[in-house]
Amino acid sequence: MASKRMDRSAFLKSAPIISPEEFMVSRTHSFARKLLVSALVMASGSTFVAETASAGAPIVQTQAPGYYRLVLGAFEVTALNDGTIDFPMDKLLIGESPDEITADYRKVFQKLPAESSMNQFLINTGDRLVLVDTGAGSFYGPTLGNTVNNLRAAGYTPEQVDDVVITHMHVDHIGGLAKNGQRFFPNAVLHVDKAEYNYWMNQANSAGASEAVRICFEVAPKMFNPYLAAGKLKLFQGDTQIAPGIRATPEAGHTPGHSFFVVESKGAKLVLWGDVVHSAPVQFHDPSVRIVWDSDDKRAEHVREIAFADAAARGYLIGAAHLPFPSFGHITKADSGKGYLYVPLNYTKNRSVENGGH
């Protein structure tokens, strides 16, 4: 038998009148019943759930862009990661046996060869942008050469950089200056220690240098001559102010004119060490351990000892080219009294004091 259909007007006449208050109560009870049923289904793992999320998404692997900002007084310092490279530290370090070096890395749950960061630093003083080192460019393979890309990801362009300062002229620090005669930082003045420049630009010095660094004599002119031709090269000697709040200090040893850069603003201090340390698991507990790339390994050891002791005593921040990205941290004396500990800076969102920051 066909069911009788009630027309719309008849249905509305027969429907009970519900006050707004009753409607709200009814809707609330209905929502509560649905919520309860949903909770019971989830708790029981019931197959009544029509569809669940699956792990069908592809593995991404790549990291987020390599930049990290540090507020330093009125300045902002952005660490820029050029990438990472695998270093066989058991073959590169001098002063510990390969077995001891391997054991040091195992203690910190790392293996050899060690995946090592290459870090640059962009200092924004509010008036100037100063870039410390430029990375390896295209010289050491596809895992490096990301400084300019990460500078862009951080919100800047190479054209905005006012000054480029070089800690030393090894390829992994200068390789990102130019390519095919074209400057990557066309408006920047390039600063480097005079002794450093004179050494690496003189091909006669190549014969007496370690084979591990001879490539630097070939690369240096390609990187520096475009700035020289443009009138954008400036050599400094000794303790030199690069810009207000930023000064170079001579720390020769790793190379003949290796420099630190000291950054100070409103009582806050950061010292950018360049290559005073290459291996955190080994050299902090034993600063006497050296590396094959040192021009004067004994002098480099002395610089490292003084740098560690001063940072531990004074408590200022440090950053370095080959500490794990972004490298900002403090140094403290080890409880044993022998050696030092590197304490990476706690992650921060750089909140203002008014919004709960420090």
LUMVOPA-476925 format. One record per atom (N, C-alpha, C): residue in one letter; x, y, z. Coordinates in steps of 0.1 Angstrom, whole numbers, padded with zeros to 4 digits, always signed. Atoms other than C-alpha are relative to their C-alpha. Layout:
REM residues N
AXYZ
...
This chain:
REM residues 358
M+0009-0012+0000
M+0000+0000+0000
M+0009+0012+0000
A-0008-0012+0001
A+0014+0034-0009
A-0003+0008+0013
S+0001-0008-0012
S+0021+0056+0022
S-0006+0013-0004
K+0006-0013+0002
K+0000+0087+0025
K+0011+0011+0003
R-0009-0011-0002
R+0020+0119+0021
R-0007+0012+0005
M+0006-0012-0006
M+0012+0149+0042
M+0006+0012-0007
D-0006-0012+0006
D+0015+0182+0024
D+0006+0009+0010
R-0008-0009-0009
R+0037+0209+0039
R-0008+0008+0009
S+0009-0009-0009
S+0009+0231+0052
S-0006-0008+0011
A+0006+0008-0011
A-0008+0202+0070
A+0010-0004+0010
F-0011+0004-0010
F+0026+0191+0085
F+0002+0011+0010
L-0003-0012-0008
L+0032+0226+0098
L-0011+0002+0010
K+0011-0001-0010
K-0002+0227+0114
K+0000-0010+0011
S+0000+0011-0010
S+0002+0194+0131
S+0013+0000+0009
A-0013+0000-0007
A+0038+0201+0143
A-0002+0008+0013
P+0002-0007-0012
P+0040+0211+0180
P+0008+0013+0000
I-0007-0013-0001
I+0050+0247+0188
I+0011-0002+0011
I-0011+0001-0009
I+0085+0248+0204
I+0005+0014+0003
S-0006-0014-0004
S+0097+0279+0223
S+0014+0000-0003
P-0015-0001+0002
P+0132+0292+0217
P+0008-0006+0011
E-0007+0006-0012
E+0142+0281+0252
E+0000-0015-0002
E+0001+0015+0001
E+0130+0245+0245
E+0009-0004-0012
F-0009+0004+0011
F+0148+0245+0211
F+0015+0000+0004
M-0014+0000-0004
M+0181+0255+0227
M+0004-0012+0009
V-0003+0012-0009
V+0178+0228+0254
V+0001-0012-0009
S+0000+0012+0009
S+0169+0202+0227
S+0013-0001-0008
R-0013+0001+0008
R+0199+0212+0206
R+0012-0003+0008
T-0011+0003-0010
T+0222+0211+0236
T+0001-0015+0003
H+0001+0014-0003
H+0210+0176+0245
H+0004-0008-0012
S-0004+0007+0012
S+0214+0165+0209
S+0015+0000-0002
F-0015-0001+0002
F+0250+0178+0207
F+0007-0009+0011
A-0006+0007-0011
A+0258+0162+0241
A+0000-0015-0003
R+0001+0014+0003
R+0245+0128+0229
R+0010-0004-0011
K-0010+0003+0011
K+0266+0130+0197
K+0014+0000+0005
L-0014-0001-0006
L+0297+0140+0217
L+0003-0013+0007
L-0002+0012-0008
L+0292+0111+0240
L+0002-0012-0009
V-0001+0011+0010
V+0287+0086+0211
V+0014+0000-0006
S-0013-0002+0006
S+0319+0100+0195
S+0011-0005+0009
A-0010+0004-0010
A+0339+0096+0227
A+0000-0015+0002
L+0000+0015-0002
L+0327+0060+0231
L+0006-0007-0011
V-0006+0007+0012
V+0336+0051+0196
V+0015+0001+0000
M-0015-0002+0000
M+0371+0066+0199
M+0006-0009+0011
A-0006+0008-0012
A+0377+0049+0233
A+0000-0015-0003
S+0001+0015+0003
S+0366+0015+0220
S+0007-0004-0012
G-0007+0004+0013
G+0385+0017+0187
G-0010-0006-0009
S+0010+0006+0009
S+0352+0008+0170
S+0003+0002-0014
T-0001-0001+0015
T+0352+0001+0133
T-0011+0008-0005
F+0011-0009+0005
F+0321+0023+0131
F+0005+0012-0006
V-0006-0012+0006
V+0345+0051+0123
V+0002-0002-0015
A+0000+0003+0014
A+0341+0054+0086
A+0014+0001-0007
E-0013-0001+0006
E+0376+0065+0077
E+0010+0007+0010
T-0010-0005-0009
T+0408+0072+0096
T+0012+0005-0008
A-0011-0005+0007
A+0440+0091+0087
A+0010-0012-0002
S-0010+0010+0003
S+0468+0070+0071
S+0013+0006-0001
A-0013-0005+0001
A+0505+0073+0069
A+0005+0000-0015
G-0003+0000+0014
G+0504+0077+0032
G+0008+0011-0006
A-0008-0012+0004
A+0523+0110+0030
A+0014-0004-0003
P-0014+0003+0003
P+0557+0109+0014
P+0010+0005+0011
I-0010-0005-0009
I+0588+0112+0036
I+0007+0012-0006
V-0005-0013+0006
V+0601+0148+0032
V+0016+0000+0001
Q-0015+0000-0002
Q+0637+0145+0046
Q+0006+0014+0002
T-0007-0013+0000
T+0647+0181+0039
T-0004+0008+0013
Q+0003-0008-0012
Q+0650+0205+0069
Q-0006+0013-0004
A+0005-0013+0002
A+0634+0239+0073
A+0012+0009-0005
P-0012-0008+0003
P+0655+0268+0059
P+0009+0003+0011
G-0010+0000-0011
G+0687+0272+0078
G+0004+0014+0004
Y-0003-0013-0007
Y+0685+0305+0097
Y-0006+0000+0014
Y+0005-0001-0014
Y+0681+0313+0133
Y+0004+0014+0006
R-0002-0014-0005
R+0678+0348+0149
R+0003+0001+0015
L-0004-0003-0014
L+0694+0360+0181
L-0001+0015+0002
V+0001-0014-0004
V+0685+0393+0197
V+0012+0003+0010
L-0012-0004-0008
L+0717+0409+0211
L-0001+0015+0003
G+0002-0014-0002
G+0709+0442+0228
G-0009+0006-0010
A+0008-0007+0010
A+0696+0465+0201
A+0002-0007-0014
F-0003+0007+0012
F+0711+0442+0174
F-0008-0013-0002
E+0005+0013+0003
E+0698+0411+0157
E+0010-0007-0008
V-0010+0008+0006
V+0722+0384+0147
V-0006-0013-0005
T+0006+0012+0006
T+0710+0357+0123
T+0011-0010-0005
A-0008+0011+0005
A+0729+0325+0119
A-0005-0006-0013
L+0004+0006+0014
L+0729+0312+0083
L+0008-0012-0002
N-0007+0013+0002
N+0737+0276+0076
N+0003-0002-0014
D-0004+0003+0014
D+0757+0269+0045
D-0003-0014-0004
G+0002+0014+0002
G+0750+0232+0049
G+0008-0008+0010
T-0008+0008-0008
T+0768+0203+0064
T+0009-0008-0009
I-0010+0008+0008
I+0798+0182+0053
I+0005-0011+0010
D-0005+0010-0008
D+0811+0149+0066
D+0015+0001+0002
F-0015-0001-0003
F+0846+0152+0083
F+0004-0013+0007
P-0005+0011-0007
P+0866+0121+0091
P+0010+0005+0012
M-0007-0007-0010
M+0877+0136+0124
M+0011-0009+0006
D-0010+0009-0005
D+0897+0105+0134
D+0013+0001-0009
K-0011-0002+0009
K+0920+0114+0104
K+0005+0014+0000
L-0003-0015+0001
L+0919+0152+0107
L+0006+0006+0012
L-0004-0006-0013
L+0925+0158+0144
L+0014-0005+0004
I-0013+0003-0004
I+0960+0158+0158
I+0001+0001+0016
G-0002-0001-0014
G+0968+0150+0195
G-0008-0010+0008
E+0007+0012-0006
E+0944+0121+0202
E+0001-0011-0010
S+0000+0012+0009
S+0945+0086+0188
S-0013-0001-0007
P+0013+0002+0007
P+0918+0076+0162
P-0010-0007+0009
D+0009+0007-0009
D+0904+0052+0188
D-0006+0010+0011
E+0005-0009-0010
E+0901+0080+0214
E-0010+0010-0006
I+0009-0009+0007
I+0885+0103+0189
I-0013-0007-0002
T+0012+0008+0003
T+0860+0076+0179
T-0008-0001+0013
A+0007+0002-0013
A+0852+0070+0216
A-0006+0013+0005
D+0005-0013-0004
D+0847+0108+0222
D-0014+0002-0007
Y+0012-0002+0008
Y+0821+0108+0194
Y-0011-0009+0005
R+0010+0009-0005
R+0804+0077+0207
R-0007+0004+0013
K+0005-0005-0013
K+0800+0093+0241
K-0012+0010-0002
V+0010-0010+0003
V+0778+0120+0225
V-0010-0005-0011
F+0010+0007+0009
F+0759+0095+0203
F+0002+0005-0014
Q-0003-0004+0014
Q+0776+0106+0171
Q+0010-0010-0006
K-0009+0010+0007
K+0794+0085+0145
K+0010+0008-0009
L-0009-0006+0009
L+0823+0092+0122
L-0002-0007-0014
P-0004-0014+0000
P+0827+0107+0097
P-0011+0009+0006
A+0009-0009-0008
A+0811+0136+0117
A-0007+0010-0010
E+0007-0010+0008
E+0784+0156+0100
E+0002+0014+0007
S-0004-0013-0006
S+0797+0191+0106
S-0007+0012-0007
S+0006-0012+0005
S+0779+0224+0102
S+0010+0010-0005
M-0008-0012+0004
M+0792+0254+0083
M-0009+0012+0001
N+0008-0011-0004
N+0778+0286+0098
N+0005+0014-0004
Q-0003-0014+0002
Q+0778+0322+0087
Q-0010+0009+0009
F+0008-0008-0009
F+0763+0352+0106
F-0003+0013-0006
L+0004-0013+0005
L+0744+0382+0095
L-0004+0009+0011
I+0002-0009-0011
I+0745+0411+0119
I-0008+0013-0005
N+0008-0011+0003
N+0717+0437+0117
N+0001+0010+0011
T-0002-0010-0011
T+0727+0468+0137
T-0012+0010+0000
G+0010-0010+0002
G+0696+0487+0126
G+0004+0011-0011
D-0005-0009+0010
D+0718+0509+0103
D+0007-0008-0011
R-0008+0007+0010
R+0739+0483+0086
R-0002-0015+0001
L+0000+0015+0001
L+0739+0446+0075
L+0014-0004-0002
V-0014+0005+0001
V+0772+0429+0081
V+0000-0015+0000
L-0001+0014+0002
L+0778+0394+0069
L+0014-0005+0004
V-0013+0006-0004
V+0805+0373+0086
V+0002-0013-0007
D-0003+0011+0008
D+0819+0348+0061
D-0012-0003-0010
T+0010+0002+0011
T+0801+0335+0030
T-0003-0014-0004
G+0003+0014+0003
G+0802+0297+0030
G+0009-0005-0012
A-0008+0007+0009
A+0817+0273+0005
A-0003+0002-0015
G+0004-0001+0014
G+0798+0283-0026
G-0001-0014-0007
S+0001+0013+0007
S+0801+0255-0052
S+0012-0009+0001
F-0013+0007+0000
F+0835+0242-0042
F+0000-0013+0007
Y-0001+0012-0008
Y+0827+0214-0018
Y-0012-0009-0002
G+0011+0010+0002
G+0797+0196-0033
G-0014+0005+0003
P+0014-0005-0001
P+0759+0198-0032
P-0005+0001+0014
T+0006-0002-0014
T+0755+0196+0006
T+0004+0013+0006
L-0003-0014-0005
L+0770+0231+0010
L-0004+0010-0011
G+0003-0010+0009
G+0766+0264-0007
G-0014+0006+0001
N+0014-0004-0002
N+0733+0274+0008
N-0001+0014+0007
T+0001-0012-0007
T+0742+0307+0024
T-0009+0011-0006
V+0008-0011+0006
V+0726+0331-0001
V-0015-0005+0000
N+0013+0005+0000
N+0695+0309-0003
N-0006+0002+0014
N+0005-0002-0014
N+0691+0310+0035
N+0000+0014+0004
L+0001-0015-0002
L+0699+0347+0036
L-0014+0005-0005
R+0013-0004+0006
R+0669+0352+0013
R-0012-0006+0008
A+0010+0006-0008
A+0648+0328+0033
A-0002+0008+0013
A+0000-0007-0013
A+0656+0349+0064
A-0006+0014-0002
G+0007-0012+0003
G+0640+0379+0046
G+0009+0011-0005
Y-0010-0010+0005
Y+0671+0397+0032
Y+0004-0004-0015
T-0006+0003+0013
T+0687+0400-0002
T+0015+0003+0000
P-0014-0003+0000
P+0724+0400-0011
P+0003+0014-0003
E-0003-0014+0003
E+0721+0435-0024
E-0001+0009+0012
Q+0002-0008-0013
Q+0711+0447+0011
Q+0013+0000+0009
V-0011+0002-0009
V+0744+0436+0026
V+0010+0012-0002
D-0009-0011+0001
D+0766+0466+0034
D+0015-0004+0001
D-0014+0004-0002
D+0798+0448+0046
D+0000-0015+0001
V-0003+0014-0002
V+0812+0413+0043
V+0013+0000+0007
V-0013+0001-0008
V+0839+0405+0069
V+0004-0015+0000
I-0005+0013+0002
I+0860+0374+0065
I+0009-0004+0012
T-0008+0004-0011
T+0874+0355+0095
T+0014-0006-0005
H-0012+0004+0006
H+0900+0338+0073
H-0004-0005-0014
M+0002+0002+0014
M+0905+0328+0037
M+0000-0015-0004
H+0002+0014+0004
H+0899+0290+0037
H-0013+0000-0009
V+0010+0001+0011
V+0876+0280+0008
V-0014+0000+0006
D+0014+0002-0006
D+0846+0271+0031
D-0005+0013+0006
H+0004-0012-0006
H+0845+0307+0043
H+0000+0011-0011
I-0001-0010+0011
I+0852+0326+0010
I-0007-0004-0013
G+0005+0005+0013
G+0837+0304-0017
G-0013+0006-0004
G+0012-0006+0004
G+0804+0322-0016
G+0000+0015-0003
L-0001-0014+0003
L+0818+0356-0024
L-0004+0004-0015
A+0002-0003+0014
A+0816+0354-0062
A-0001-0012-0008
K+0000+0011+0009
K+0811+0332-0092
K+0002+0006-0014
N-0003-0005+0014
N+0825+0337-0128
N+0002+0015+0000
G-0004-0014+0000
G+0838+0371-0118
G-0011+0009+0005
Q+0011-0008-0005
Q+0804+0383-0105
Q-0001-0001+0015
R+0001+0000-0015
R+0801+0394-0069
R-0014-0003+0004
F+0013+0003-0005
F+0773+0379-0050
F-0006+0011+0009
F+0005-0011-0009
F+0771+0410-0027
F+0005+0013-0007
P-0005-0011+0008
P+0774+0438-0052
P+0002+0014+0006
N+0000-0013-0007
N+0769+0467-0028
N+0009+0000+0013
A-0007+0002-0012
A+0791+0453+0000
A+0015+0004-0001
V-0015-0002-0002
V+0826+0464+0011
V+0005-0013+0006
L-0006+0012-0005
L+0847+0433+0016
L+0012+0003+0009
H-0010-0003-0010
H+0869+0434+0048
H+0007-0013+0003
V-0008+0012-0004
V+0898+0410+0056
V+0013+0005+0006
D-0012-0003-0006
D+0929+0411+0077
D+0011+0001-0011
K-0010-0002+0010
K+0959+0424+0057
K+0010-0012-0001
A-0010+0011+0000
A+0983+0396+0067
A-0007-0012-0006
E+0008+0011+0005
E+0956+0371+0058
E+0000+0001-0016
Y+0001-0002+0015
Y+0951+0386+0023
Y+0013-0002-0007
N-0013+0001+0006
N+0988+0389+0016
N+0005-0014-0001
Y-0005+0014+0000
Y+0995+0353+0025
Y-0007-0008-0011
W+0008+0009+0009
W+0967+0336+0004
W+0000+0006-0014
M+0000-0006+0014
M+0970+0360-0026
M+0014-0002-0006
N-0013+0001+0005
N+1007+0352-0029
N+0002-0015-0004
Q-0001+0014+0005
Q+1011+0320-0050
Q+0013-0007+0005
A-0013+0006-0004
A+1047+0315-0038
A-0002-0007+0013
N+0001+0006-0014
N+1034+0306-0003
N-0006-0014-0002
S+0006+0013+0002
S+1016+0275-0018
S+0009-0012+0003
A-0010+0012-0002
A+1047+0253-0018
A+0002-0003+0014
G-0003+0002-0014
G+1052+0257+0019
G-0012-0003+0008
A+0012+0002-0008
A+1016+0252+0029
A-0004-0015+0000
S+0005+0014-0001
S+0999+0219+0039
S-0008-0003-0013
E+0008+0003+0012
E+0984+0201+0009
E-0015+0001+0002
A+0014-0001-0003
A+0951+0202+0027
A-0006+0014-0003
V+0005-0014+0002
V+0948+0240+0021
V+0005+0006-0012
R-0006-0006+0012
R+0966+0245-0012
R-0011+0005-0010
I+0010-0005+0009
I+0933+0249-0030
I-0004+0015+0003
C+0004-0014-0004
C+0928+0282-0011
C+0008+0010-0009
F-0008-0009+0008
F+0956+0298-0032
F-0006+0001-0014
E+0007+0000+0014
E+0937+0289-0064
E-0013+0008+0001
V+0014-0006-0001
V+0903+0301-0051
V+0001+0014+0004
A+0000-0014-0005
A+0913+0333-0033
A+0000+0011-0010
P+0001-0010+0010
P+0920+0354-0064
P-0013+0001-0007
K+0013+0000+0007
K+0888+0343-0080
K-0011+0007+0008
M+0010-0005-0009
M+0868+0354-0049
M+0003+0015+0003
F-0004-0013-0004
F+0887+0386-0041
F+0002+0011-0011
N-0003-0009+0011
N+0897+0401-0074
N-0013+0008-0005
P+0011-0008+0004
P+0861+0411-0084
P-0003+0012+0009
Y+0002-0011-0010
Y+0858+0432-0052
Y+0011+0010-0001
L-0012-0009+0002
L+0893+0446-0057
L-0003+0009-0012
A+0002-0008+0013
A+0884+0457-0093
A-0012+0010+0002
A+0011-0009-0002
A+0852+0473-0081
A+0002+0011+0011
G-0004-0009-0010
G+0870+0493-0054
G-0008-0003+0013
K+0008+0004-0012
K+0851+0473-0027
K+0008-0008+0010
L-0009+0008-0009
L+0881+0457-0009
L+0006+0009+0010
K-0006-0008-0011
K+0893+0470+0025
K+0007-0009+0009
L-0009+0008-0009
L+0922+0455+0044
L+0001+0007+0014
F-0002-0006-0014
F+0925+0460+0082
F+0012-0007+0007
Q-0011+0005-0009
Q+0953+0455+0107
Q-0003+0001+0014
G+0002-0001-0014
G+0950+0447+0143
G-0014+0001+0004
D+0014-0002-0005
D+0920+0455+0165
D-0006+0012-0008
T+0006-0009+0009
T+0897+0473+0141
T-0015+0001+0001
Q+0014-0001+0000
Q+0862+0487+0142
Q-0005-0001-0014
I+0006+0002+0013
I+0842+0475+0112
I-0013+0009-0001
A+0012-0008-0001
A+0810+0493+0122
A-0003+0002+0015
P+0002-0002-0014
P+0797+0507+0155
P-0006-0013+0006
G+0004+0012-0006
G+0794+0477+0178
G+0006-0013-0005
I-0006+0011+0006
I+0814+0454+0156
I+0015+0002-0002
R-0014-0002+0002
R+0851+0450+0157
R+0008-0013-0002
A-0009+0012+0003
A+0878+0426+0144
A+0011+0000+0010
T-0012+0002-0009
T+0904+0412+0168
T+0009-0011-0007
P-0009+0010+0007
P+0935+0394+0154
P+0003-0012+0009
E-0002+0012-0008
E+0938+0358+0165
E+0006-0010-0010
A-0008+0008+0010
A+0964+0343+0141
A+0004-0013+0006
G-0004+0013-0005
G+0972+0306+0144
G-0006-0010-0010
H+0007+0008+0010
H+0946+0287+0124
H+0005+0004-0014
T-0006-0005+0012
T+0957+0309+0095
T+0009+0012+0004
P-0009-0011-0004
P+0983+0338+0094
P-0007+0013+0004
G+0007-0012-0003
G+0956+0365+0097
G-0014-0003+0005
H+0013+0004-0006
H+0927+0347+0114
H-0005+0010+0009
S+0006-0011-0009
S+0903+0371+0131
S-0013-0005+0007
F+0013+0001-0007
F+0875+0370+0157
F-0008+0013-0003
F+0008-0012+0001
F+0846+0394+0154
F-0008+0001+0013
V+0007-0002-0012
V+0833+0409+0186
V-0012+0009-0002
V+0012-0008+0002
V+0797+0422+0186
V-0006+0003+0013
E+0005-0005-0012
E+0784+0443+0214
E-0011+0011-0001
S+0011-0010+0001
S+0752+0462+0220
S-0008+0000+0014
K+0007-0001-0012
K+0736+0475+0252
K+0004-0010+0011
G-0005+0009-0011
G+0758+0454+0275
G+0000-0014-0004
A-0001+0014+0005
A+0753+0422+0255
A+0012-0002-0009
K-0012+0002+0008
K+0783+0406+0239
K+0000-0014-0006
L-0001+0012+0007
L+0788+0379+0213
L+0014+0000-0007
V-0013+0001+0007
V+0822+0367+0200
V-0001-0011-0010
L+0000+0010+0011
L+0823+0350+0166
L+0014-0005-0002
W-0013+0006-0001
W+0852+0326+0167
W+0006-0004-0013
G-0006+0006+0012
G+0857+0316+0131
G+0003-0015+0002
D-0004+0014-0001
D+0876+0283+0132
D+0009-0003+0012
V-0008+0004-0012
V+0890+0282+0167
V-0003-0014+0005
V+0003+0014-0004
V+0872+0249+0172
V-0007-0007-0012
H+0006+0008+0011
H+0862+0222+0147
H-0008-0012+0005
S+0006+0013-0006
S+0852+0193+0170
S-0005+0003+0014
A+0005-0002-0014
A+0830+0200+0200
A+0002-0012+0009
P-0002+0011-0009
P+0831+0164+0213
P+0015-0003+0005
V-0014+0003-0003
V+0870+0164+0213
V+0007+0012+0006
Q-0009-0011-0004
Q+0884+0199+0216
Q-0004+0008+0012
F+0004-0007-0012
F+0863+0213+0244
F+0006-0007+0013
H-0006+0007-0012
H+0875+0186+0269
H+0015+0000-0001
D-0014-0001+0001
D+0910+0188+0254
D+0004+0010-0011
P-0003-0010+0010
P+0918+0221+0237
P+0014-0001-0006
S-0013+0002+0006
S+0953+0209+0229
S-0001-0008-0013
V+0002+0007+0012
V+0939+0188+0201
V-0001+0009-0012
R-0001-0009+0011
R+0946+0204+0168
R-0006-0006-0013
I+0005+0005+0012
I+0935+0200+0132
I+0010+0002-0012
V-0010+0000+0011
V+0955+0194+0099
V-0001+0014-0008
W+0001-0013+0007
W+0942+0228+0085
W+0007+0012+0007
D-0007-0011-0007
D+0961+0249+0111
D+0013+0003-0007
S-0012-0005+0005
S+0988+0270+0096
S+0011-0001+0010
D-0010+0001-0011
D+1006+0272+0130
D-0008-0007+0011
D+0009+0008-0009
D+0991+0244+0151
D+0002+0004+0015
K-0002-0003-0014
K+1008+0254+0183
K-0006+0014+0004
R+0006-0013-0002
R+0997+0290+0180
R-0015-0001+0000
A+0015+0002+0000
A+0962+0279+0171
A-0005-0007+0013
E+0003+0006-0013
E+0962+0257+0203
E-0001+0011+0011
H-0001-0010-0010
H+0972+0287+0223
H-0013+0010-0001
V+0012-0009+0002
V+0944+0309+0208
V-0012-0007+0005
R+0011+0007-0004
R+0919+0282+0215
R-0001-0001+0016
E-0001+0001-0015
E+0930+0278+0252
E-0005+0014+0006
I+0003-0013-0005
I+0927+0316+0257
I-0015+0003-0003
A+0014-0003+0003
A+0893+0318+0239
A-0009-0007+0009
F+0008+0008-0008
F+0878+0290+0259
F+0000+0006+0015
A-0001-0005-0013
A+0891+0304+0292
A-0007+0013+0002
D+0006-0013-0001
D+0880+0339+0285
D-0016+0000+0000
A+0014+0002+0002
A+0845+0329+0274
A-0006-0006+0013
A+0005+0006-0012
A+0841+0307+0305
A+0000+0010+0012
A-0001-0009-0011
A+0853+0334+0329
A-0010+0012-0001
R+0008-0012+0002
R+0833+0363+0314
R-0015-0003-0003
G+0014+0003+0002
G+0801+0345+0304
G-0007+0005-0012
Y+0006-0005+0012
Y+0795+0361+0270
Y-0004-0011-0009
L+0004+0010+0010
L+0779+0343+0241
L+0011-0001-0010
I-0009+0003+0011
I+0800+0327+0214
I-0008-0006-0012
G+0005+0007+0011
G+0793+0315+0179
G+0012-0004-0008
A-0011+0005+0007
A+0815+0295+0156
A-0004-0007-0013
A+0003+0005+0014
A+0817+0283+0120
A-0004-0015+0000
H+0001+0015+0001
H+0818+0245+0128
H-0006-0006+0012
L+0008+0006-0011
L+0798+0241+0160
L-0014-0003-0006
P+0013+0003+0006
P+0764+0225+0154
P-0009+0012-0001
F+0009-0011+0003
F+0740+0250+0138
F-0011+0002+0011
P-0005-0013+0004
P+0731+0277+0149
P+0013+0004+0007
S-0013-0001-0007
S+0762+0274+0172
S+0000+0010+0012
F+0000-0009-0011
F+0752+0302+0197
F+0000-0008+0013
G+0000+0007-0013
G+0761+0292+0233
G+0010+0007+0009
H-0010-0004-0010
H+0782+0296+0264
H+0010-0011+0002
I-0011+0009-0004
I+0814+0280+0276
I+0001+0000+0015
T-0002+0001-0014
T+0819+0268+0311
T+0011-0010+0003
K-0010+0010-0004
K+0846+0249+0330
K-0006-0013+0003
A+0005+0013-0003
A+0841+0212+0333
A+0001-0002+0015
D+0000+0002-0014
D+0833+0200+0368
D+0012-0007+0005
S-0012+0007-0003
S+0863+0178+0367
S+0012+0009+0002
G-0011-0009+0000
G+0885+0209+0364
G+0009-0001-0012
K-0008+0002+0012
K+0899+0196+0332
K-0008+0003-0013
G+0007-0003+0013
G+0887+0211+0299
G-0012+0009+0003
Y+0012-0009+0000
Y+0854+0229+0292
Y-0012-0007-0006
L+0013+0005+0006
L+0818+0223+0283
L-0006+0011-0009
Y+0008-0009+0009
Y+0799+0239+0254
Y-0015-0001+0004
V+0014+0001-0004
V+0764+0248+0265
V-0008+0008-0011
P+0007-0007+0011
P+0742+0256+0234
P-0011+0009+0006
L+0010-0009-0004
L+0718+0285+0238
L-0014-0006-0001
N+0014+0005+0001
N+0682+0276+0247
N-0008+0006-0011
Y+0008-0005+0010
Y+0658+0279+0219
Y-0009+0011+0005
T+0009-0011-0004
T+0638+0312+0220
T-0007+0005-0012
K+0009-0006+0010
K+0610+0328+0201
K+0003+0015-0001
N-0003-0014+0000
N+0626+0362+0208
N-0011+0009+0003
R+0012-0008-0005
R+0595+0375+0226
R+0006+0013+0007
S-0004-0012-0008
S+0597+0410+0239
S-0003-0002+0015
V+0002+0001-0014
V+0599+0416+0276
V-0015+0002+0004
E+0014-0003-0002
E+0564+0430+0275
E-0009-0012-0002
N+0008+0011+0003
N+0551+0397+0261
N+0006-0013+0006
G-0004+0012-0007
G+0568+0374+0285
G+0014-0005-0003
G-0013+0004+0003
G+0603+0373+0271
G+0010+0005+0010
H-0010-0004-0009
H+0636+0381+0287
H+0010+0010-0007
